[in-house]
């Protein structure tokens, strides 16, 4: 089994099992990456006994999966902060909340809507497609948006 396939399979375990994901998120939120690794390892050892534990689900692969998930977890949190920042800016400046723009006829600030929509779409992609990562230009755009919506 290729490294990438193993990583994707382990990420599938995390993304598709809500209780495991919540547990790992809590550990990562507290800065306990080792406990997150132990949690995933326990999941693999307990529920996937038919697999080759020493091969495709070794501690190395489990650690790599948690490292990948952790980077995505942090980026997702930052995108959520940016989305909230845009929403708060809109409210502070007497604009409608951008998440409702699709439901009203008049869109008072077209750029605000598209900025929020971009961040919301990317935030969704962080969860839905674990092979997707923002490009370097998109990271630059996030920084511009962060400064724009002070």
C-alpha positions as a printed Julia matrix, in Angstrom:
150×3 Matrix{Float64}:
   0.0    0.0    0.0
   1.44   3.37  -0.95
   2.15   6.0    1.72
  -0.43   8.39   0.29
  -3.14   5.71   0.25
  -2.39   4.8    3.86
  -2.51   8.45   4.89
  -5.82   8.92   3.1
  -7.25   5.81   4.71
  -6.25   7.01   8.18
  -7.63  10.49   7.46
 -10.86   8.78   6.37
 -11.07   7.21   9.83
 -10.78  10.63  11.41
 -13.11  12.52   9.08
 -15.83   9.85   8.91
 -16.12   8.9   12.56
 -17.53  11.87  14.47
 -16.68  10.6   17.95
 -13.05   9.97  16.97
 -12.81  13.33  15.25
 -14.23  15.15  18.26
 -11.81  13.38  20.57
  -8.82  14.2   18.34
 -10.0   17.82  17.96
 -10.2   18.16  21.74
  -6.68  16.81  22.17
  -5.29  19.07  19.46
  -7.14  22.07  20.89
  -5.38  21.41  24.21
  -2.02  20.97  22.46
  -1.81  17.24  23.18
  -0.73  15.84  19.84
   0.6   12.66  21.48
  -2.84  11.92  22.94
  -4.37  12.46  19.49
  -1.91   9.95  18.04
  -2.77   7.48  20.81
  -6.46   7.96  20.14
  -6.09   7.18  16.43
  -3.8    4.25  17.21
  -6.4    2.88  19.63
  -9.07   3.24  16.92
  -6.93   1.33  14.42
  -5.96  -1.41  16.88
  -9.5   -1.84  18.23
 -11.66  -1.65  15.1
  -9.33  -2.67  12.29
  -7.68  -5.8   13.66
  -7.76  -7.51  10.27
  -5.32  -4.94   8.89
  -1.57  -5.29   8.88
  -0.85  -3.12  11.92
   2.92  -3.25  11.59
   2.83  -2.37   7.91
   0.21   0.02   6.69
  -0.96   1.23  10.1
   2.32   1.55  11.92
   2.92   4.33  14.41
   4.8    6.24  11.7
   1.73   6.38   9.45
  -0.56   7.22  12.35
   1.73  10.09  13.4
   1.9   11.37   9.81
  -1.9   11.26   9.54
  -2.27  13.25  12.77
   0.35  15.75  11.59
  -1.55  16.23   8.32
  -4.88  16.49  10.14
  -3.38  18.96  12.64
  -2.15  21.31   9.89
  -5.59  21.2    8.28
  -7.24  21.64  11.69
  -5.23  24.83  12.36
  -5.88  26.21   8.89
  -9.6   25.48   9.26
  -9.66  27.37  12.57
  -7.93  30.35  10.94
 -10.41  30.34   8.05
 -13.27  30.27  10.57
 -11.73  33.29  12.32
 -11.44  35.11   9.01
 -15.04  34.32   8.13
 -16.2   35.56  11.53
 -14.05  38.67  11.15
 -15.72  39.5    7.82
 -19.16  38.94   9.34
 -18.35  41.16  12.34
 -16.97  43.87  10.05
 -20.2   43.79   8.04
 -22.32  44.08  11.18
 -20.16  46.87  12.62
 -20.42  48.84   9.39
 -24.21  48.4    9.16
 -24.16  45.86   6.34
 -26.21  42.71   6.33
 -24.36  39.57   7.37
 -22.75  38.2    4.17
 -24.01  34.67   4.76
 -27.54  35.96   4.07
 -26.7   37.7    0.8
 -27.86  34.76  -1.29
 -31.3   35.01   0.31
 -31.97  38.71  -0.32
 -32.41  40.51  -3.63
 -30.28  43.54  -2.91
 -26.65  42.84  -2.09
 -25.32  46.02  -0.51
 -21.63  45.24  -0.84
 -20.82  42.89  -3.68
 -17.09  42.56  -2.8
 -17.9   41.74   0.81
 -20.17  38.95  -0.37
 -17.55  37.43  -2.66
 -14.81  37.72  -0.03
 -16.95  35.93   2.53
 -18.09  33.35  -0.05
 -14.46  32.53  -0.94
 -13.49  32.0    2.69
 -16.62  29.97   3.39
 -16.01  27.77   0.32
 -12.39  27.15   1.3
 -13.41  26.38   4.87
 -15.86  23.79   3.54
 -13.18  22.31   1.28
 -10.86  21.89   4.27
 -13.36  19.44   5.72
 -14.83  17.88   2.58
 -11.68  17.27   0.52
  -8.59  16.41   2.53
  -6.48  16.4   -0.63
  -7.23  20.09  -1.24
  -5.02  22.81   0.17
  -5.04  26.52  -0.67
  -2.44  27.71  -3.14
   0.21  30.25  -2.25
  -1.86  32.98  -3.96
  -4.88  32.02  -1.86
  -2.83  32.31   1.33
  -1.82  35.8    0.21
  -5.49  36.61  -0.45
  -6.37  35.5    3.11
  -3.78  37.9    4.47
  -5.16  40.75   2.35
  -8.69  39.96   3.55
  -7.54  39.81   7.18
  -6.09  43.33   6.91
  -9.04  44.6    4.84
 -11.66  43.66   7.42
 -10.09  45.14  10.57
